[in-house]
Amino acid sequence: MAKRKTIRTIPRERAEVGEQDPQVRVQNFYEVTLRFTPEQAELEASRCIECPRPACTPGCPVGVDIKGFIAKIAANDLRGAYDVITQTNLLPAVCGRVCPQENQCEGACVVGNQLAPVAIGRLERFVGDTAIAQGWSNVPYIEPNGFKVGIVGSGPAGMACAADMAKAGCDVTVFEAFHLPGGVLRYGIPDFRLPNSVVDAEIRNLEKLGVKFVCNTLVGRLFTIEQMIEEMGFHAVFVGTGAGYPSFMGIPGDSLNGVLSANELLTRCNMMQAKDEGFDTPLPIGAKVAVIGAGNTAMDAMRVCKRLGAEEVHCIYRRSRNEAPARIEEVHHAEQEGIAFHWLTAPVAILDDGKGGVRGMRCIKMELGEPDASGRRKPVTVKGSEYEFACDLVVVAIGTNANPIIGQTSKIALDKRGYIATDADLATSLAGVYAGGDIVTGAATVIKAMGAGRTAARSMKKYLGLRDTETVYADPTPPEAALFGFDPAEHNFVRVKAV
């Protein structure tokens, strides 16, 4: 019997992973962080101490069996590792790249109490990339059940829900407003963090499950949610449209030419291929760019501008580096690439060049006061500290709101912020209609959106009376509660239409 591993018996340092040189990568859109080699992956897998009660899995919003898949890597069984991961997560190559593991699974890793935590994200990416290279997929036997399910939005929440409903035997159709599926994975994240080829590969695996993608279809304009249920024959609908409606600051000058949202910048670059030769997608890039905000989207916008030819790129953020919501790795990469950071600085006006364009910003210095509702120290203005900052393009990356189309075109109930209101099961005010992801919670992470999609799928299966293999072994139903021997939860619903 092998001895139990402890902190003292495992490698103390993480396996090193390669990165593109900063001076080289600012000239291209290839991935910055390289994948593990098999030797690096095996070394890193050996750092897992195989906790009897792993804290990492509860830290994962979709509950991946992290201990299980790492053990498979350590045994050089990569196909087995892929099988373990895809029991709960069909997008390992995506999540391994963009999930904030430091706040989730790796943040809960026991090894991290004394050493650097196990690099769970990089190991997941290694398995996901291997699966893509080898053409692996897990397609179970699916018995059609006759139910039609519509998914609105092809982002991570919609993809996760679609996969679970397809596996349950439903006829699943995903409607996407853009001309390509993938949602925020495609339009919001640059290739140097998440290549579109990876998104394409994961979508192909969904298609192998029988999921159909219908693009160039804006639900709420071509047809409504109610029409999907009442006229188009869908027995259940999931809304996962995300929160892609950009916020602006409402300061003087923010409607000038030369002011755009990070969403618009990234969509034009990532999805509409403004970065590639031979495409006429308009995308103004100034010589001196100022990006307002310090989240992951702001980091992406700054680094994109650098690659598109901006001479200088500046980050304007009203709090300090410690309060920046972006991943530490993303801030570090931006600093390596020459982004100039102006911490504790807030814009108060965008200045007109006299021709309707931007010549600069008026900024004010800030200092940190007491913590606000978010737990971060509240920025307070420093009197008499205003100054002008020269720039010719301003990119606003201060957050997003719910796209209002669904709320405007259906009778679905919204909360006070304009997001879709749901109960704990993610059911909306419309019978048979469920919602999850950013359209319910506001902007969050890819993996949390996937977790919401899976939660909604469980609720939809219950609503449709489908046996859910994940919950079938719950406590048995008392005989007196059964009807003809069947659990009430397995009774099908019949839609009655009054004439």
C-alpha positions in Angstrom: 0.0 0.0 0.0 1.4 3.4 -1.0 2.1 5.8 1.8 -0.3 8.7 2.3 1.1 11.9 0.8 1.7 14.9 3.0 2.9 18.5 2.6 6.4 17.2 3.5 6.5 14.5 0.8 5.2 16.5 -2.3 7.2 18.9 -4.5 7.2 22.3 -2.8 7.1 24.4 -6.0 4.5 24.5 -8.7 5.5 23.1 -12.1 6.7 26.0 -14.2 4.7 26.8 -17.3 6.0 28.7 -20.2 4.8 32.1 -21.4 5.4 34.1 -24.5 8.0 36.9 -24.1 6.1 40.2 -23.4 8.0 42.0 -26.2 7.0 39.3 -28.7 3.4 38.7 -27.6 2.3 42.4 -27.8 2.8 41.9 -31.6 0.4 38.9 -31.9 -2.8 37.4 -30.6 -1.4 33.9 -29.8 -1.9 32.6 -26.3 0.2 34.2 -23.6 0.4 31.2 -21.2 1.5 28.0 -22.8 0.0 24.6 -21.8 1.7 22.1 -19.5 3.9 19.4 -21.1 3.1 15.9 -20.1 6.1 15.9 -17.7 4.9 19.2 -16.1 1.4 17.9 -15.7 2.6 14.7 -14.1 4.8 16.7 -11.7 2.0 19.1 -10.8 -0.5 16.2 -10.3 2.0 14.7 -7.8 1.5 17.7 -5.6 -2.1 16.7 -4.8 -2.2 15.1 -1.3 -5.4 13.3 -2.1 -7.4 14.7 0.9 -10.0 12.3 2.3 -12.6 15.1 2.2 -11.4 17.4 -0.6 -12.2 21.1 -0.1 -11.5 21.9 -3.7 -14.6 20.2 -5.2 -17.1 22.2 -3.0 -15.1 25.3 -4.2 -16.0 24.5 -7.8 -19.4 25.9 -8.9 -20.1 22.8 -11.0 -18.6 20.3 -8.5 -15.9 18.7 -10.6 -14.3 15.7 -8.9 -10.9 17.4 -8.8 -9.2 14.8 -6.7 -10.4 12.1 -9.0 -9.2 13.7 -12.3 -5.8 14.6 -10.8 -5.3 11.0 -9.7 -6.0 9.9 -13.2 -3.3 12.4 -14.5 -0.9 11.1 -12.0 -1.6 7.5 -13.3 -1.0 8.8 -16.9 -4.6 8.0 -17.7 -5.6 11.2 -19.5 -8.7 9.8 -21.1 -9.8 8.7 -17.7 -9.2 12.2 -16.4 -11.3 13.7 -19.2 -14.1 11.2 -18.4 -14.1 12.3 -14.8 -14.1 16.1 -15.6 -16.9 15.8 -18.2 -19.2 14.1 -15.8 -19.9 17.6 -14.6 -18.1 20.1 -16.9 -18.2 19.8 -20.7 -15.9 22.8 -21.2 -12.6 21.8 -19.5 -10.4 23.6 -22.1 -12.4 26.8 -21.6 -12.6 26.7 -17.8 -9.0 25.7 -17.4 -8.1 29.0 -19.1 -10.6 31.6 -17.8 -12.0 30.5 -14.4 -10.7 32.4 -11.4 -9.3 29.3 -9.8 -7.5 31.3 -7.2 -10.9 32.3 -5.7 -12.5 28.9 -6.1 -11.0 25.4 -6.2 -7.4 26.5 -5.8 -8.4 29.0 -3.1 -9.8 26.1 -1.1 -6.8 23.7 -1.8 -5.3 22.5 1.5 -1.8 22.5 0.0 -2.2 26.3 -0.3 -2.3 26.7 3.4 1.5 26.2 3.5 2.7 26.1 -0.1 1.4 27.3 -3.5 -1.9 25.5 -4.2 -2.1 22.7 -6.8 -2.4 24.3 -10.2 -5.9 22.8 -10.8 -6.8 25.2 -13.6 -3.6 24.4 -15.6 -4.2 20.7 -15.1 -7.8 21.0 -16.3 -6.6 22.9 -19.4 -4.0 20.2 -20.1 -6.7 17.5 -20.1 -9.1 19.7 -22.1 -6.5 20.5 -24.7 -5.4 16.9 -25.0 -9.0 15.9 -25.5 -9.4 18.4 -28.4 -6.1 17.2 -30.0 -7.2 13.6 -29.7 -10.8 14.2 -30.8 -12.3 12.8 -27.6 -15.9 13.4 -26.6 -18.4 11.7 -24.3 -21.7 10.9 -26.0 -23.9 8.6 -23.9 -26.8 6.6 -25.3 -29.7 9.0 -25.5 -33.3 7.8 -25.7 -35.5 10.6 -27.2 -38.4 11.5 -24.9 -40.4 13.8 -27.3 -39.8 17.0 -25.3 -38.6 20.1 -27.2 -36.4 22.6 -25.2 -35.4 26.0 -26.4 -32.3 27.8 -25.1 -31.9 31.5 -25.5 -28.3 32.5 -25.7 -25.3 30.3 -26.5 -22.9 31.4 -23.7 -21.7 29.2 -20.9 -25.0 29.1 -19.1 -26.9 28.1 -22.2 -24.3 25.6 -23.3 -24.3 23.9 -19.9 -28.1 23.7 -19.8 -28.3 22.5 -23.4 -25.9 19.7 -22.7 -27.8 18.4 -19.7 -31.2 18.6 -21.4 -29.8 16.8 -24.6 -28.4 14.0 -22.4 -31.8 13.6 -20.9 -33.3 12.9 -24.3 -34.8 16.3 -25.2 -34.7 17.9 -28.6 -32.6 21.0 -27.9 -32.4 24.1 -30.0 -30.1 27.0 -29.0 -30.9 30.5 -30.4 -28.0 32.9 -30.7 -28.4 36.6 -31.7 -24.9 36.8 -33.2 -23.7 35.1 -36.4 -21.6 32.6 -34.5 -22.3 30.6 -31.2 -20.3 30.9 -28.0 -21.7 34.1 -26.4 -19.3 35.9 -24.2 -16.7 33.2 -24.7 -16.4 34.3 -28.3 -17.1 38.0 -28.3 -15.8 39.0 -24.9 -12.5 37.1 -24.4 -9.5 37.7 -26.7 -7.7 34.9 -28.5 -4.5 35.4 -26.3 -6.6 34.2 -23.3 -9.2 31.9 -25.0 -8.7 31.0 -28.7 -11.9 30.8 -30.8 -10.6 27.4 -32.0 -11.1 26.1 -28.4 -14.7 27.5 -28.3 -15.4 25.9 -31.7 -14.2 22.5 -30.5 -16.3 22.6 -27.3 -19.4 23.6 -29.4 -18.8 20.6 -31.8 -19.0 18.3 -28.7 -22.4 19.8 -27.9 -23.5 19.2 -31.5 -22.5 15.5 -31.1 -25.1 15.4 -28.3 -27.7 16.5 -30.9 -27.9 20.1 -29.8 -28.8 22.4 -32.7 -27.5 26.0 -32.9 -29.6 28.6 -34.8 -27.7 31.9 -35.2 -28.7 35.4 -36.3 -31.8 35.0 -34.3 -32.7 37.7 -31.8 -35.3 36.3 -29.4 -37.7 39.2 -28.5 -37.5 40.7 -32.0 -38.2 37.7 -34.3 -40.4 36.0 -31.8 -41.1 36.2 -28.0 -40.5 33.9 -25.1 -44.3 33.4 -24.9 -44.5 32.4 -28.6 -41.8 29.8 -28.0 -44.0 28.1 -25.5 -47.5 28.8 -27.0 -46.9 28.6 -30.7 -43.5 27.0 -31.5 -44.0 23.9 -29.5 -41.3 24.2 -26.9 -42.2 22.4 -23.7 -39.6 24.4 -21.7 -37.3 27.3 -22.3 -34.1 28.5 -20.6 -33.0 32.1 -20.9 -29.2 32.6 -20.7 -28.7 35.9 -22.5 -26.0 37.2 -20.2 -25.5 40.8 -19.2 -23.8 42.4 -22.2 -25.4 45.9 -22.1 -22.5 48.3 -21.3 -22.5 50.8 -18.5 -21.2 54.4 -19.0 -20.2 56.8 -16.3 -22.6 59.6 -17.1 -19.9 62.3 -17.0 -19.6 65.2 -19.4 -18.2 64.1 -22.7 -18.9 60.4 -22.6 -20.9 60.6 -25.8 -18.0 62.1 -27.9 -16.6 60.3 -30.8 -13.6 58.3 -29.5 -15.5 57.0 -26.5 -16.6 53.4 -26.7 -17.4 50.5 -24.4 -15.0 47.6 -23.8 -17.8 45.3 -25.0 -17.9 47.1 -28.4 -14.1 47.1 -28.7 -13.8 43.4 -27.9 -16.7 42.3 -30.0 -15.3 44.1 -33.1 -11.9 42.6 -32.5 -12.8 39.1 -31.4 -15.9 38.2 -33.3 -15.9 40.6 -36.2 -12.1 40.1 -36.9 -11.1 43.7 -36.9 -7.6 42.5 -35.8 -7.2 40.4 -39.0 -6.2 41.7 -42.5 -8.8 41.7 -45.2 -11.7 42.6 -42.9 -13.3 46.1 -43.1 -14.7 46.1 -39.5 -14.3 49.7 -38.3 -12.3 49.9 -35.0 -10.7 53.2 -34.1 -7.5 52.8 -32.2 -5.9 56.0 -30.9 -2.2 56.7 -30.2 -2.9 57.3 -26.5 -5.7 55.1 -25.1 -7.2 55.4 -21.6 -9.2 52.5 -20.3 -11.5 53.2 -17.3 -11.8 50.2 -15.0 -9.6 47.4 -13.6 -11.6 44.2 -14.1 -10.8 41.3 -16.4 -12.7 43.0 -19.2 -10.6 46.2 -18.7 -7.4 44.2 -18.8 -8.5 42.5 -22.0 -9.4 45.8 -23.6 -6.0 47.4 -22.7 -4.0 44.5 -24.0 -6.1 44.4 -27.2 -5.4 48.1 -27.8 -1.7 47.5 -27.3 -1.7 44.7 -29.9 -3.7 46.8 -32.4 -1.0 49.4 -32.4 -1.7 52.0 -29.7 1.5 53.8 -28.7 0.5 54.2 -25.1 -2.3 52.4 -23.1 -3.3 53.7 -19.6 -5.5 52.2 -17.0 -7.6 54.6 -14.9 -8.9 53.1 -11.7 -10.4 54.8 -8.7 -9.1 52.3 -6.1 -5.7 50.8 -5.5 -4.1 47.7 -7.1 -5.2 45.6 -4.1 -8.9 46.3 -4.8 -8.7 45.7 -8.6 -11.3 43.0 -9.4 -9.2 41.5 -12.2 -7.3 38.3 -11.7 -3.8 38.8 -10.3 -2.4 37.0 -13.3 -4.1 39.3 -15.8 -2.9 42.5 -14.0 0.6 41.0 -14.0 0.5 40.2 -17.7 -0.7 43.7 -18.5 2.1 45.3 -16.5 4.6 43.1 -18.3 3.2 44.3 -21.6 3.8 48.0 -20.8 0.3 49.1 -19.7 0.6 52.2 -17.5 -1.6 52.0 -14.3 -3.0 55.1 -12.6 -4.3 53.8 -9.3 -6.5 56.0 -7.1 -7.6 58.1 -10.0 -11.1 58.8 -11.3 -12.3 60.6 -14.5 -14.7 63.5 -13.9 -15.0 64.7 -17.6 -14.0 63.7 -21.1 -12.6 66.7 -23.0 -13.8 67.7 -26.5 -11.1 68.5 -29.1 -13.5 71.0 -30.7 -14.4 68.6 -33.5 -16.5 66.2 -31.6 -13.6 63.9 -30.7 -11.5 63.3 -27.6 -8.5 65.3 -26.6 -8.2 64.1 -23.0 -9.8 63.6 -19.6 -10.1 65.6 -16.5 -9.2 63.4 -13.6 -9.1 63.7 -9.8 -7.0 61.8 -7.3 -8.7 59.5 -4.8 -7.9 58.0 -1.4 -9.4 55.0 0.3 -12.0 55.4 3.1 -14.1 52.9 5.0 -15.3 49.6 3.3 -18.5 49.8 1.3 -21.1 47.1 0.7 -18.7 45.1 -1.5 -16.2 44.9 1.3 -13.7 47.1 -0.6 -12.6 50.4 0.9 -14.6 53.2 -0.6 -12.7 55.7 -2.7 -13.0 59.3 -1.6 -12.0 62.3 -3.7 -8.9 64.4 -2.7 -9.9 68.1 -2.8 -7.9 70.3 -5.2 -6.3 67.3 -7.0 -7.9 67.7 -10.4 -5.7 67.5 -13.4 -5.9 67.0 -17.2 -4.7 63.8 -18.8 -4.1 63.8 -22.6 -5.6 60.9 -24.7 -7.4 60.4 -28.0 -9.5 57.3 -27.2 -11.4 56.4 -24.1 -12.6 52.8 -23.4 -15.2 52.4 -20.6 -15.0 49.0 -18.8 -16.9 49.7 -15.6 -19.4 46.8 -15.8 -22.5 45.8 -17.7 -26.3 45.6 -17.2 -29.0 43.2 -18.4 -30.0 43.5 -22.0 -33.5 44.8 -21.8 -35.0 43.1 -24.9 -36.4 40.0 -23.1 -38.0 42.2 -20.4 -39.4 44.6 -22.9 -41.0 42.0 -25.2 -42.4 39.5 -22.7 -44.4 39.5 -19.5 -41.5 37.9 -17.6 -41.0 39.4 -14.1 -37.8 41.4 -13.5 -36.1 42.5 -10.3 -35.5 46.1 -9.4 -32.2 46.1 -11.3 -33.8 44.9 -14.5 -32.5 41.4 -14.3 -34.8 38.4 -14.7 -36.3 37.4 -11.3 -36.2 33.7 -10.4 -36.8 31.5 -7.4 -34.2 29.1 -5.9 -34.9 26.6 -8.7 -34.3 29.3 -11.3 -37.9 29.2 -12.4 -39.2 32.6 -13.7 -42.7 34.0 -13.5 -43.7 32.2 -16.7 -44.6 28.6 -16.4 -41.9 26.4 -18.1 -39.4 29.2 -18.5 -36.2 29.2 -16.5 -33.2 31.6 -16.5 -29.7 31.6 -15.1 -26.2 33.1 -15.4 -25.5 36.8 -15.7 -29.1 37.7 -16.8 -30.1 36.7 -13.3 -27.1 37.5 -11.1 -25.4 40.3 -13.0 -21.8 39.9 -14.4 -20.1 36.9 -12.8 -17.7 34.1 -13.9 -18.0 31.6 -16.7 -18.0 28.6 -14.3 -20.8 30.2 -12.2 -22.9 30.7 -15.3 -22.3 27.0 -16.2 -23.4 26.1 -12.6 -26.6 28.0 -13.1 -27.3 26.4 -16.4 -26.9 22.9 -14.8 -29.2 24.0 -11.9 -31.8 25.2 -14.3 -31.6 21.9 -16.2 -32.3 19.9 -13.1 -35.3 22.1 -12.4 -36.5 21.7 -16.1 -36.2 18.0 -15.9 -38.3 18.0 -12.8 -40.9 20.2 -14.4 -41.1 17.9 -17.4 -41.4 14.9 -15.2 -38.1 13.4 -16.4 -36.1 11.0 -14.2 -32.9 12.7 -13.3 -30.1 10.2 -12.8 -28.2 12.6 -10.6 -31.0 12.7 -8.0 -32.7 9.3 -8.5 -31.0 7.9 -5.5 -32.4 10.4 -3.1 -34.4 9.2 -0.1 -37.2 6.8 -1.2 -40.7 8.2 -1.4 -43.0 6.9 1.4 -45.6 4.5 -0.1 -48.5 6.7 1.1 -47.1 9.6 -1.0 -46.8 7.5 -4.2 -49.6 7.3 -6.8 -49.8 3.8 -8.5 -46.3 3.3 -7.3 -44.8 6.4 -9.0 -43.1 9.2 -7.3 -45.1 12.4 -7.8 -42.0 14.2 -9.1 -42.0 11.8 -12.1 -45.5 12.7 -13.2 -45.6 14.5 -16.6 -47.3 17.8 -17.1 -50.0 18.2 -19.6 -50.5 21.7 -21.2 -54.1 22.5 -21.6 -55.2 25.3 -24.0 -58.6 26.9 -23.5 -60.5 27.5 -26.7 
